[in-house]
Amino acid sequence: MKKRLIYSFLIFVLVILVLGVDSCPISSGGVGQQTSKSGLDVSLVQGVGYFNQGMTLDQGDTFKIVLKINNYDTTEKSGTICVKDDKEDVYGGIFDQCTPFYIQAADTQGNVLQAASSTVYLPTSGEYKYDNLPIATSAKLFITIAYVQHSIIQGTVNVPMPEVEMITLAQTSAPVSVSAEKTVSKQGDQYKMSLGINLLKSDSSIILTTEDMKTDNRIKFSAKLSNYNFDCTQGIFEMENTKFIKCSALLPLEQIGYPCLIYLDYGVKQTKTFDFKINAKEAVKSI
Amino acid sequence: MKTLLSIQLSFILLLLVLVLGVTGCPQQQQSIENFGGLSATFVSNAPPLNVIINQAFPIYVDINNLGDANVNTNSAKFYLSGIGKNLEGVKASLSNTNLLDKGSSERLDFASAAKSTLELSNPFTLAMLLTSCYKYGGKAQADICIASSNSSKICSISGNKLNSNSAEPIQITSVTEEISGSNLVVSFIISNKGTGEVYLPDSDCDKLQARDINEVLKNGKVKVSIRTPEDFKCKVQSLVAPYSTIETLEGASSLGTVSCEKSILGESDHQAPFQVVLDYVYVGSISQSLVITPS
């Protein structure tokens, strides 16, 4: 009897605790999206008659390059994807060709980020084929993807306290990441908030100006702090790997949280290399 | 019999766990609650917990006088801070437009159509702070024993002599006596039973809100007036800066113990009334979060 009472009690406690937790309102704080990949990712699609990493082609074999582009960013992307090999065009094969692509934004329903994808077939018409190579040779395929990256990065700047703070920024993983440190001082009857913004190139991508997608190491920067005047040098900057920008604002003598938005516009160029082999011509081999 | 007992026990346990479950949830709304004084509460859905950019919404605060003192028209100030230019159409401060006597209430209209025009890419949580600042006071009544020894047959020196307290955030929590040589020492403890901060009664609410250093020096002090037919002298502070120590029946005092002394030479044993009147400015605050979502 005593045991039954104890068991009943334990079951009650468990059920009520579970119900209690479920009935609690969920905090409105942001939940980070968990994904290991970021930005755009290009991979080769496997298949008969498709180019594969490490494959050996016989001369006269026909093939296509089929590429899958995954977008892990929450903004849509458009750009161009180009292929070429390291052999002279006289032997046929993969000639320089570019084709435009468009890919939708990743889906962020719930806590899981679902990448959007797009498939590109090259050449756009016909197939590739190597001919007349005198000897067996190693070769390389270069795939270059170029697209425009618009990043909007948001954080909350609390003024005046804490006096010094690394701002937590909500940013999707992109070739350029941002960190920001805030300091506060008093200037007359206002607070002066200074924000040191550091742009950091986080992978081997080449940063281009969006104007022509050709000039290297250029990035367009602008920032906004709530509806206050935010004193920054804004515009197009030269940036190789890092760029430091300082912004400041005069704010009321009150504890207030301000939304800070950082806008980055730049072109991204990423190149992937794939090795393969081409056999010598049958006729040459028989001699 | 045993089964009935088990059912009763289970029912009590269920009730206990339900109560624990409910109290374990985070609070959505806060209010200033004191042993008295003014309570302030954001009205439900004014503001709502979530709004989208350019959506108009109201901000109302209900004020209730839970204490015994009256708050005169326009004498209490209420400040809504933490907003800046993040919201439009919001009044930064308001005063009570009615006399707030015991049990009365008033609704403050900080905004009938506030809105945010912020540029956002993600939801932004705005933390609003409502600060109330008002003059308040009350009194505590005690009957003390004037006697030259601890073994008086008329009255007793020992024990807490406190009889009553007004409903107010600052209260006298004990009145005790002791004989020290030829003197009788009466000590009383001033305690803050509320969640806010106390300042001297001449404090300027606007200056306190602006964190004016001279006003901030008045923090933690109340004006005390001791009313008794006995010739006591109490160790208090001057009511003006630099708040030097004086021995009188009226002055400023920090929260804590105040001691009053009188000679008992030639005194016959008797009881006497001992009243402590408190005056002060009380400052309390509550916060409310508002999540602004991009449209």
Interface residues (C-beta under 8 A of the other chain):
Chain A: M1 R4 L5 S8 F9 F12 V13 I16 L17 L19 G20 V21 S23 C24 P25 S27 S28 G29 G30 I152 I153 Q154 T156 A170 K224 S226 N227 Y228 L251 P252 L253 E254 Q255 I256 G257 Y258 P259 L261
Chain B: K2 S6 L9 S10 L13 L14 V17 L18 L20 G21 V22 G24 C25 P26 Q28 L49 N50 S81 G82 I83 G84 K85 N86 T117 L118 E119 L120 S121 N122 P123 F124 T125 L126 A127 L129 A210 R211 S289 V291
